[in-house]
Amino acid sequence: MGEPVAVDDPDAFEALTGQSALPVLVDFWAPWCGPCKMVTPELVKVASQLAGKLVIAKVNTEESPRLAQRFAISAIPTLVLFKAGKEIARQAGAMPAPAILQFIGQSHSL
């Protein structure tokens, strides 16, 4: 996948994070959040760079409050990296593509 995919259904979220052979980076965001809007194009860059190595999903916390609550999302945007259904890293706040790539690289070798 060369671009982020929206996943607001808990069952689809479970299937994606739990069954993906690739690590999954999830962006917890909301439409009213200015920093979230700044991160979106950066995630598109990362998705195109890491296509075939990483899946990027976006969870709208307004549409999926249960997922946000389940993962104790207290600030947005928050990026959470999953491998085989388990959270392996988390970073809150807006970041440019190079910082997102560094976060992924520190957490998981691709």
ZIZI-V699634 format. One record per pair of residues at least 12 apart in sequence whose C-alpha atoms are under 7 Angstrom apart, sorted by the first residue. I is the first residue (numbers start at 0). GAP is how many residues later the second one is. D is the distance in whole Angstrom. If there is no record, write none. Layout:
i->I gap->GAP d->D
i->I gap->GAP d->D
This chain:
i->0 gap->50 d->5
i->0 gap->51 d->7
i->0 gap->54 d->6
i->1 gap->45 d->5
i->1 gap->46 d->4
i->1 gap->49 d->5
i->2 gap->41 d->5
i->2 gap->44 d->5
i->2 gap->45 d->6
i->3 gap->39 d->7
i->3 gap->40 d->6
i->3 gap->43 d->6
i->3 gap->52 d->5
i->3 gap->53 d->5
i->3 gap->54 d->7
i->4 gap->51 d->6
i->4 gap->52 d->5
i->4 gap->53 d->6
i->5 gap->51 d->6
i->5 gap->52 d->5
i->5 gap->53 d->6
i->6 gap->50 d->6
i->6 gap->51 d->6
i->6 gap->52 d->5
i->7 gap->51 d->5
i->7 gap->52 d->6
i->7 gap->55 d->6
i->7 gap->56 d->6
i->9 gap->57 d->7
i->16 gap->65 d->6
i->16 gap->67 d->7
i->16 gap->68 d->5
i->17 gap->66 d->5
i->17 gap->67 d->4
i->18 gap->65 d->7
i->19 gap->64 d->7
i->21 gap->31 d->6
i->21 gap->32 d->5
i->21 gap->33 d->7
i->22 gap->31 d->5
i->22 gap->32 d->6
i->22 gap->58 d->7
i->22 gap->59 d->6
i->22 gap->60 d->5
i->23 gap->30 d->6
i->23 gap->31 d->5
i->23 gap->32 d->6
i->23 gap->33 d->7
i->23 gap->57 d->6
i->23 gap->58 d->5
i->23 gap->59 d->6
i->24 gap->30 d->6
i->24 gap->31 d->5
i->24 gap->32 d->6
i->24 gap->54 d->7
i->24 gap->55 d->6
i->24 gap->56 d->4
i->24 gap->57 d->6
i->25 gap->30 d->6
i->25 gap->31 d->5
i->25 gap->32 d->6
i->25 gap->33 d->7
i->25 gap->53 d->6
i->25 gap->54 d->5
i->25 gap->55 d->6
i->26 gap->30 d->6
i->26 gap->31 d->5
i->26 gap->32 d->6
i->26 gap->50 d->7
i->26 gap->51 d->6
i->26 gap->52 d->5
i->26 gap->53 d->7
i->27 gap->30 d->6
i->27 gap->31 d->5
i->27 gap->32 d->6
i->27 gap->33 d->6
i->27 gap->48 d->6
i->27 gap->49 d->6
i->27 gap->50 d->5
i->27 gap->51 d->6
i->28 gap->30 d->6
i->28 gap->31 d->5
i->28 gap->32 d->6
i->28 gap->47 d->5
i->28 gap->48 d->5
i->29 gap->30 d->5
i->29 gap->31 d->6
i->29 gap->32 d->6
i->34 gap->42 d->7
i->34 gap->59 d->6
i->35 gap->40 d->7
i->35 gap->41 d->5
i->35 gap->58 d->7
i->37 gap->56 d->7
i->38 gap->55 d->6
i->38 gap->56 d->6
i->38 gap->57 d->7
i->41 gap->54 d->6
i->41 gap->55 d->5
i->42 gap->54 d->7
i->44 gap->52 d->7
i->45 gap->51 d->6
i->45 gap->55 d->7
i->52 gap->57 d->7
i->74 gap->17 d->7
i->75 gap->16 d->7
i->75 gap->17 d->6
i->76 gap->15 d->6
i->76 gap->16 d->5
i->76 gap->17 d->6
i->77 gap->13 d->6
i->77 gap->14 d->4
i->77 gap->15 d->6
i->78 gap->12 d->5
i->78 gap->13 d->6
i->87 gap->19 d->7
i->88 gap->18 d->6
